[in-house]
Amino acid sequence: MIQVNAPLTSNPAADNGSSAKRADVTDPGRPTRDTSPEAKPEESVSRPKLRVPGWTLAIGGVLIAAATYLYVPSLFAIKTDDASFQANTVSVMPKVAAYVSVLHVTDNSSFTAGELLVELDPRDFQAAVDMATASLQSAQAAQANVEAQLAEQNQVIASDAANLDGDRSALAFAQQQLKRYQQLADDGSGTVQRSQQAVSDFADRQAALQRDTAILAAAQAQSEVLRTQVEEAKANIARAQAALDQAKLNLSYTKIYAPTAGTVASRSVQVGDFVQPGQNLFFAVPKRIYIFANYKETQLTHMRVGQPVSISVDAFPNHTLHGHIESFQRGTGSNFALLPPENATGNFVKIVQRVPVKIVIDDFDNIPGRLGPGMSVETTVTIRPPPRWLAWLL
C-alpha cells in the first residue's frame, strides 16, 4: 500500500479570522509592536538610579563597628576563666610554748589591725622576768662594790706614794749624816761607833725606800685588777640586761596581736590547748584582695601593665568589678611547680603554657564581704579600647 503525504494547507480565511480574534483580545492600551522590516528597534527606557543617603551609610558603619566589637571580642579584649582571688594571708603562730588562756576570736570573726587575738598563760614568763631582774640588780651591785674597792685602792696608792716620798727624804738625810760622821771619824773628832751607826741608818733608809716602792707597785697592780673587775661587772650587767629584755620579750609573746585587719580562717586552736612555737593557730585573711589570672602565653602579645580589666565573679554573676593589670610574673606557673617539666628528656609535645598576671581591683569598696582567696572569677583585659563615639554608643 502506498501512502501519499500531502502537505497541509492553511485556510487563509480561517487564519484571518483567528488573527482578528487575537487582535481583539489584545489590550487596547498596550502599544503595538511594529514588525515591519522598516520599523526600528525601540529604544530602551532608562530607569532612575537608587541613591542611598550619607547618614544611612554612617549609621550602617557604626552598627557594623559596634557589632564587630560586641561579637568579635578577641579583636579588642582577651578573656580567661583560669583566675581566682588571692590575698596576703598571714599564719598566726605563737613564738613561745604555753597554754592558751584566752581566745578573743572565733571562726570567721573579723578583727582590726593591732587587736588582741590570743592570750597565753604568762606565769612562767613573768617568773623569768623577775629572775632576770634580780640578776641584773646583783650585777649592778657587784659593779658598785668593785668600783668602791677601786676608789679605796686609789687612796692606798696615794698613801704608798707619800710613804715613798718620805723614804726618799729620809734616805737623803741618812746619806748626809753618813758623810758627816765619816769625816768626823777620819779626823778623830767623832767616834767610829757613830760613823757605823750612820752607815746602818743609811742602809735602813735604802731598804725602806725599796720596800715602799714595791708596795706602791703592788697597789698600782691591784688597781689595774680592780679596773678589769669593773669592766667584767659592766659586762655582767649587760648580759643580765639582755636576759631581762629577752624575758620581757617572751612575756610579750604571750599576747598575740593582729598584724593587719582581716578575718579568721581555718581556726584549729581552743582555750586550754598547749601550743608550741611555730604551730599554726589560724589564718588571718586581710580585707585587701587581688586577682591572679593565668593567661596563655600566646595571649600576652598585646597585654600591657595598666590596661583595664573587667572582672566577673562566679559567686555574684550580676556583679562586675573593674581593675587593671599591675604586673606579669617572669616565668610560667609550671616552671615554679614542685616538679617542673624537663623537656630535654623523652619525647617532646609542645603545650601552651600559662603565665600568672596580677590584677588589682580599682573599685575595692564595691567588693562583697564574702569574697575571699581561692574564689573563681573571669577576667577580660581590654587591649584595644573602643573609640569614644563607639563607647558612647555602647
Backbone torsions as a table, in degrees:
resi	resn	phi	psi	omega
1	MET	NA	132.1	-179.7
2	ILE	-105.5	124.7	-179.7
3	GLN	-108.0	124.9	-179.8
4	VAL	-100.0	122.9	177.8
5	ASN	-91.3	108.5	-179.6
6	ALA	-90.5	142.9	178.7
7	PRO	-69.2	141.9	179.1
8	LEU	-79.1	131.3	178.9
9	THR	-111.4	136.3	-179.7
10	SER	-88.0	151.5	180.0
11	ASN	-88.3	117.1	-178.6
12	PRO	-61.3	-35.6	-179.2
13	ALA	-66.9	-41.6	178.9
14	ALA	-63.9	-39.6	-179.9
15	ASP	-64.2	-41.2	-179.1
16	ASN	-65.4	-35.3	179.5
17	GLY	-67.8	-42.4	-179.7
18	SER	-67.6	-36.6	179.7
19	SER	-67.0	-38.8	177.7
20	ALA	-65.7	-36.7	179.9
21	LYS	-65.8	-41.3	177.8
22	ARG	-66.6	-34.3	177.9
23	ALA	-65.9	-34.1	179.2
24	ASP	-69.3	-35.9	-178.6
25	VAL	-71.2	-26.9	-176.1
26	THR	-60.3	144.2	179.8
27	ASP	-64.2	121.7	-178.5
28	PRO	-64.7	-26.6	-179.5
29	GLY	-80.7	-9.0	-179.2
30	ARG	-84.0	132.4	-179.0
31	PRO	-68.2	141.6	-178.8
32	THR	-90.4	129.6	-179.3
33	ARG	-79.2	131.4	178.3
34	ASP	-85.2	115.1	-177.6
35	THR	-98.9	12.0	179.7
36	SER	-73.0	154.7	-179.2
37	PRO	-60.5	-28.0	-177.4
38	GLU	-78.6	-15.3	-176.5
39	ALA	-71.4	137.8	179.2
40	LYS	-91.4	150.5	178.2
41	PRO	-62.7	141.0	-177.1
42	GLU	-70.8	134.7	179.0
43	GLU	-68.9	139.4	-178.9
44	SER	-68.3	143.0	-179.4
45	VAL	-82.7	122.8	-179.4
46	SER	-78.5	130.5	178.4
47	ARG	-98.7	146.7	-179.9
48	PRO	-71.1	137.8	179.0
49	LYS	-74.0	146.6	-179.3
50	LEU	-82.9	121.7	-179.0
51	ARG	-108.6	122.4	179.6
52	VAL	-92.5	130.8	-180.0
53	PRO	-64.9	152.2	-179.6
54	GLY	-64.3	-36.8	-179.7
55	TRP	-65.9	-28.6	176.7
56	THR	-68.0	-40.9	177.6
57	LEU	-64.7	-38.3	-180.0
58	ALA	-64.7	-44.9	178.9
59	ILE	-63.3	-40.1	178.2
60	GLY	-63.0	-41.6	177.4
61	GLY	-63.0	-40.9	178.9
62	VAL	-63.7	-43.3	179.8
63	LEU	-64.5	-37.7	178.8
64	ILE	-66.5	-42.2	178.9
65	ALA	-64.4	-41.7	178.8
66	ALA	-64.8	-42.3	178.8
67	ALA	-64.4	-38.8	178.0
68	THR	-63.6	-41.2	-179.0
69	TYR	-67.4	-35.6	-176.7
70	LEU	-82.6	-37.7	-171.8
71	TYR	-102.7	-6.8	173.2
72	VAL	-126.6	68.0	-173.8
73	PRO	-67.7	-20.9	-178.1
74	SER	-65.2	-17.1	177.1
75	LEU	-76.5	-21.9	-174.3
76	PHE	-124.2	-21.8	-174.5
77	ALA	-143.6	156.1	178.5
78	ILE	-124.8	129.3	-172.8
79	LYS	-122.2	148.5	173.6
80	THR	-149.6	148.2	174.8
81	ASP	-105.8	3.1	176.5
82	ASP	-89.1	69.3	-176.6
83	ALA	-149.0	153.5	-179.4
84	SER	-157.3	161.4	175.9
85	PHE	-73.6	145.2	175.6
86	GLN	-135.6	161.4	178.8
87	ALA	-153.5	157.7	177.3
88	ASN	-81.1	72.6	-177.1
89	THR	-68.1	136.7	-177.7
90	VAL	-113.0	132.5	174.9
91	SER	-85.4	122.5	179.1
92	VAL	-86.8	114.6	-176.5
93	MET	-133.0	146.2	174.7
94	PRO	-80.2	156.4	177.1
95	LYS	-107.0	-4.3	177.5
96	VAL	-134.5	158.8	178.7
97	ALA	-91.5	125.6	-179.4
98	ALA	-169.7	172.1	175.6
99	TYR	-86.2	143.9	176.7
100	VAL	-78.8	118.7	-178.6
101	SER	-97.9	-37.9	-178.8
102	VAL	-139.0	136.4	176.9
103	LEU	-122.2	112.0	-173.9
104	HIS	-89.2	-2.9	-179.7
105	VAL	-127.5	163.7	175.7
106	THR	-136.0	-169.4	-176.7
107	ASP	-61.7	129.3	173.0
108	ASN	62.7	18.6	178.8
109	SER	-80.4	150.6	-179.7
110	SER	-94.5	155.2	178.4
111	PHE	-150.3	162.8	179.3
112	THR	-105.0	167.3	-179.9
113	ALA	-65.7	132.5	-180.0
114	GLY	83.6	2.5	-179.5
115	GLU	-77.2	143.4	179.2
116	LEU	-72.5	125.0	-176.6
117	LEU	-105.3	-48.7	-173.4
118	VAL	-137.2	142.1	174.2
119	GLU	-121.8	131.0	176.5
120	LEU	-102.0	161.7	-179.8
121	ASP	-64.1	118.0	-172.8
122	PRO	-95.1	1.2	-169.7
123	ARG	-64.0	-46.1	179.3
124	ASP	-61.0	-39.0	-177.4
125	PHE	-75.7	-30.5	174.9
126	GLN	-68.1	-38.8	175.6
127	ALA	-62.6	-38.3	177.3
128	ALA	-65.1	-36.0	176.6
129	VAL	-64.8	-42.7	179.9
130	ASP	-63.6	-42.4	178.2
131	MET	-63.9	-41.2	179.1
132	ALA	-67.0	-34.6	176.5
133	THR	-64.8	-42.8	177.8
134	ALA	-64.2	-40.6	178.3
135	SER	-63.0	-38.8	178.0
136	LEU	-64.8	-43.0	178.5
137	GLN	-64.0	-38.9	177.6
138	SER	-63.3	-42.2	179.0
139	ALA	-65.7	-38.4	177.4
140	GLN	-65.4	-39.3	176.9
141	ALA	-65.2	-39.2	178.0
142	ALA	-63.4	-39.1	177.0
143	GLN	-64.1	-43.0	179.1
144	ALA	-62.0	-39.3	179.3
145	ASN	-63.5	-45.5	-179.1
146	VAL	-66.4	-40.1	178.2
147	GLU	-63.5	-36.8	175.6
148	ALA	-65.0	-42.1	176.8
149	GLN	-62.3	-38.2	178.4
150	LEU	-64.9	-40.4	177.4
151	ALA	-63.8	-41.7	177.2
152	GLU	-63.2	-40.1	-179.7
153	GLN	-65.7	-34.6	176.6
154	ASN	-62.2	-37.8	175.8
155	GLN	-66.9	-38.7	176.8
156	VAL	-61.9	-41.6	179.0
157	ILE	-62.7	-41.4	177.6
158	ALA	-62.3	-42.0	178.5
159	SER	-63.6	-43.4	179.3
160	ASP	-65.1	-36.0	177.7
161	ALA	-65.3	-38.4	177.3
162	ALA	-66.2	-41.2	177.3
163	ASN	-61.2	-37.8	-180.0
164	LEU	-65.7	-38.0	176.2
165	ASP	-64.0	-40.5	176.8
166	GLY	-63.5	-37.8	178.7
167	ASP	-65.0	-38.8	179.5
168	ARG	-65.5	-40.5	178.2
169	SER	-65.2	-43.5	178.8
170	ALA	-64.1	-38.0	178.2
171	LEU	-65.2	-39.1	178.6
172	ALA	-65.4	-41.8	178.1
173	PHE	-65.1	-40.4	179.1
174	ALA	-64.5	-36.2	178.2
175	GLN	-66.0	-39.4	177.1
176	GLN	-66.1	-41.3	178.5
177	GLN	-62.6	-42.4	179.6
178	LEU	-61.6	-42.0	180.0
179	LYS	-65.8	-40.2	-178.3
180	ARG	-66.5	-47.9	-177.2
181	TYR	-69.7	-30.6	177.3
182	GLN	-66.7	-38.3	176.8
183	GLN	-65.3	-41.0	178.9
184	LEU	-65.4	-38.8	179.2
185	ALA	-67.8	-33.6	-178.1
186	ASP	-69.6	-39.1	-178.7
187	ASP	-91.2	4.3	175.8
188	GLY	83.8	4.5	179.2
189	SER	-80.7	-24.3	-178.9
190	GLY	-119.3	168.1	-179.7
191	THR	-89.1	157.2	177.1
192	VAL	-68.3	-34.8	-179.4
193	GLN	-61.2	-42.0	-179.0
194	ARG	-68.3	-31.9	176.2
195	SER	-67.6	-41.4	178.2
196	GLN	-66.3	-34.7	177.5
197	GLN	-64.2	-38.4	177.9
198	ALA	-64.9	-38.4	177.1
199	VAL	-63.1	-42.3	-179.7
200	SER	-65.5	-42.0	178.3
201	ASP	-62.7	-38.2	178.8
202	PHE	-64.2	-40.6	178.6
203	ALA	-65.7	-39.8	178.2
204	ASP	-63.5	-41.8	179.9
205	ARG	-65.7	-36.4	175.7
206	GLN	-64.1	-42.6	179.5
207	ALA	-64.8	-40.6	179.2
208	ALA	-64.5	-39.4	177.9
209	LEU	-63.1	-44.5	178.9
210	GLN	-64.1	-40.9	179.4
211	ARG	-62.5	-48.1	-178.2
212	ASP	-67.4	-29.9	175.5
213	THR	-65.0	-43.0	178.2
214	ALA	-65.6	-40.4	178.3
215	ILE	-61.6	-41.2	178.8
216	LEU	-64.8	-40.6	179.1
217	ALA	-64.4	-40.7	178.1
218	ALA	-64.6	-38.8	179.2
219	ALA	-65.7	-40.4	178.2
220	GLN	-66.9	-38.4	176.8
221	ALA	-64.5	-40.3	177.4
222	GLN	-63.9	-33.7	176.7
223	SER	-63.1	-40.2	177.5
224	GLU	-64.9	-38.1	177.5
225	VAL	-61.9	-42.8	-179.9
226	LEU	-65.9	-34.9	177.4
227	ARG	-64.9	-41.2	176.7
228	THR	-65.8	-33.8	176.1
229	GLN	-67.0	-33.4	175.4
230	VAL	-63.9	-43.9	177.8
231	GLU	-63.3	-39.2	176.8
232	GLU	-63.7	-39.7	178.1
233	ALA	-64.4	-38.1	176.7
234	LYS	-64.2	-40.5	177.1
235	ALA	-64.0	-39.5	177.1
236	ASN	-63.6	-37.8	177.7
237	ILE	-65.1	-42.5	178.6
238	ALA	-62.8	-41.4	178.2
239	ARG	-64.8	-43.3	178.4
240	ALA	-65.3	-35.9	177.7
241	GLN	-66.8	-40.8	177.5
242	ALA	-63.9	-40.5	177.6
243	ALA	-63.6	-38.7	177.6
244	LEU	-66.0	-42.4	178.1
245	ASP	-62.2	-41.2	178.7
246	GLN	-65.6	-39.3	178.3
247	ALA	-64.7	-40.9	177.2
248	LYS	-66.2	-37.4	178.4
249	LEU	-65.0	-43.2	177.2
250	ASN	-63.3	-35.6	176.7
251	LEU	-65.5	-38.1	178.3
252	SER	-67.7	-26.4	179.3
253	TYR	-69.6	-12.8	177.9
254	THR	-72.6	-8.5	174.5
255	LYS	-119.1	119.2	-176.5
256	ILE	-103.5	122.3	-177.8
257	TYR	-107.2	159.7	-178.7
258	ALA	-74.8	126.7	178.7
259	PRO	-71.6	-27.1	-179.7
260	THR	-156.4	165.8	177.9
261	ALA	-71.4	140.1	-179.5
262	GLY	177.6	-154.0	-179.5
263	THR	-134.2	161.1	179.9
264	VAL	-85.5	137.5	177.3
265	ALA	-140.7	141.7	175.3
266	SER	55.4	54.7	180.0
267	ARG	-75.2	134.9	-178.6
268	SER	-132.9	22.0	-176.9
269	VAL	-124.9	146.9	177.3
270	GLN	-131.3	161.2	176.5
271	VAL	-64.3	131.5	-177.7
272	GLY	98.5	-10.9	177.6
273	ASP	-69.6	144.2	173.3
274	PHE	-94.8	115.6	-174.5
275	VAL	-105.9	152.0	179.7
276	GLN	-111.2	157.4	176.3
277	PRO	-59.8	131.9	-179.2
278	GLY	87.6	-2.9	178.2
279	GLN	-75.8	131.9	-178.7
280	ASN	-77.5	117.9	178.3
281	LEU	-86.7	-47.6	174.8
282	PHE	-168.6	174.6	179.2
283	PHE	-104.5	139.1	174.2
284	ALA	-102.0	108.3	-178.0
285	VAL	-93.7	114.6	-179.0
286	PRO	-70.8	160.1	179.8
287	LYS	-74.8	-27.3	-179.6
288	ARG	-79.4	113.5	-180.0
289	ILE	-119.9	162.2	178.1
290	TYR	-142.5	-173.0	-173.4
291	ILE	-129.9	138.7	168.3
292	PHE	-114.3	113.8	178.4
293	ALA	-106.8	127.3	-177.0
294	ASN	-95.9	95.1	179.8
295	TYR	-90.1	151.5	175.2
296	LYS	-66.8	149.2	-178.8
297	GLU	-64.5	-24.2	177.6
298	THR	-77.7	-9.5	179.1
299	GLN	-95.3	-2.2	-174.8
300	LEU	-89.0	1.6	-172.4
301	THR	-59.2	-47.1	-174.8
302	HIS	-108.2	11.5	178.6
303	MET	-86.8	137.9	-177.7
304	ARG	-136.2	157.8	175.3
305	VAL	-66.1	134.8	179.3
306	GLY	96.6	-9.6	179.5
307	GLN	-66.5	142.4	-178.2
308	PRO	-70.3	149.6	-177.8
309	VAL	-132.6	133.0	172.9
310	SER	-99.9	130.1	-171.4
311	ILE	-118.1	124.2	176.1
312	SER	-111.2	122.8	-177.1
313	VAL	-93.6	130.0	-179.2
314	ASP	-63.5	-36.6	-178.3
315	ALA	-71.1	-25.0	179.9
316	PHE	-131.4	80.0	-173.1
317	PRO	-62.7	-23.4	-179.3
318	ASN	-95.0	8.2	-177.2
319	HIS	-115.1	113.9	-177.9
320	THR	-107.6	131.5	177.1
321	LEU	-107.5	163.4	-179.2
322	HIS	-128.6	141.1	179.7
323	GLY	-153.9	-163.7	178.5
324	HIS	-151.5	159.4	179.4
325	ILE	-74.6	127.1	178.0
326	GLU	-97.4	-41.0	-177.1
327	SER	-163.8	165.7	175.6
328	PHE	-118.2	138.9	175.5
329	GLN	-75.6	133.7	179.4
330	ARG	-85.0	82.4	-178.6
331	GLY	140.2	148.3	179.3
332	THR	-76.3	162.9	178.9
333	GLY	-64.8	-36.6	-178.9
334	SER	-69.0	-25.1	-178.6
335	ASN	-67.9	-26.8	-179.5
336	PHE	-104.8	16.1	178.0
337	ALA	-73.4	166.9	179.6
338	LEU	-60.6	-39.0	176.4
339	LEU	-122.9	86.7	-178.1
340	PRO	-66.8	151.2	-179.6
341	PRO	-67.4	145.2	177.6
342	GLU	-116.5	96.2	-174.3
343	ASN	-79.3	-6.2	-177.6
344	ALA	-84.8	-1.2	-179.1
345	THR	-122.2	146.9	175.3
346	GLY	69.9	-166.9	178.2
347	ASN	-76.0	146.8	-176.5
348	PHE	-112.9	129.3	173.6
349	VAL	-123.8	119.1	-177.2
350	LYS	-71.3	125.1	179.3
351	ILE	-123.6	132.8	178.3
352	VAL	-66.7	123.5	-178.2
353	GLN	-89.4	164.9	179.0
354	ARG	-118.8	144.2	-177.7
355	VAL	-119.4	125.4	177.7
356	PRO	-67.5	131.2	177.8
357	VAL	-118.4	123.9	-179.6
358	LYS	-86.1	128.0	-178.5
359	ILE	-121.3	127.7	178.8
360	VAL	-100.2	136.4	-178.3
361	ILE	-83.6	127.7	179.9
362	ASP	-80.1	-51.5	-180.0
363	ASP	-88.5	66.8	-175.1
364	PHE	-64.6	-30.5	-178.1
365	ASP	-68.3	-18.0	-179.7
366	ASN	-89.5	4.0	-179.2
367	ILE	-76.5	129.0	174.2
368	PRO	-61.6	145.2	-176.1
369	GLY	-66.7	-17.8	-178.3
370	ARG	-84.2	-5.2	178.6
371	LEU	-75.8	139.4	-177.7
372	GLY	-151.8	176.7	-178.5
373	PRO	-59.4	141.0	177.5
374	GLY	95.2	-16.9	-179.2
375	MET	-73.3	143.0	-172.8
376	SER	-82.5	144.9	175.7
377	VAL	-141.0	166.5	172.1
378	GLU	-119.9	128.2	-176.9
379	THR	-114.8	139.7	178.1
380	THR	-126.5	114.1	-179.1
381	VAL	-93.6	125.3	177.5
382	THR	-86.1	107.3	-178.1
383	ILE	-90.2	-25.1	176.0
384	ARG	-134.9	101.0	-178.9
385	PRO	-67.3	148.1	179.8
386	PRO	-68.8	158.6	174.5
387	PRO	-60.4	163.1	-176.4
388	ARG	-63.3	-39.9	-179.0
389	TRP	-68.0	-33.5	178.0
390	LEU	-74.3	-37.9	176.2
391	ALA	-63.7	-36.4	176.4
392	TRP	-66.6	-36.7	179.8
393	LEU	-69.9	-40.2	180.0
394	LEU	-73.0	NA	NA
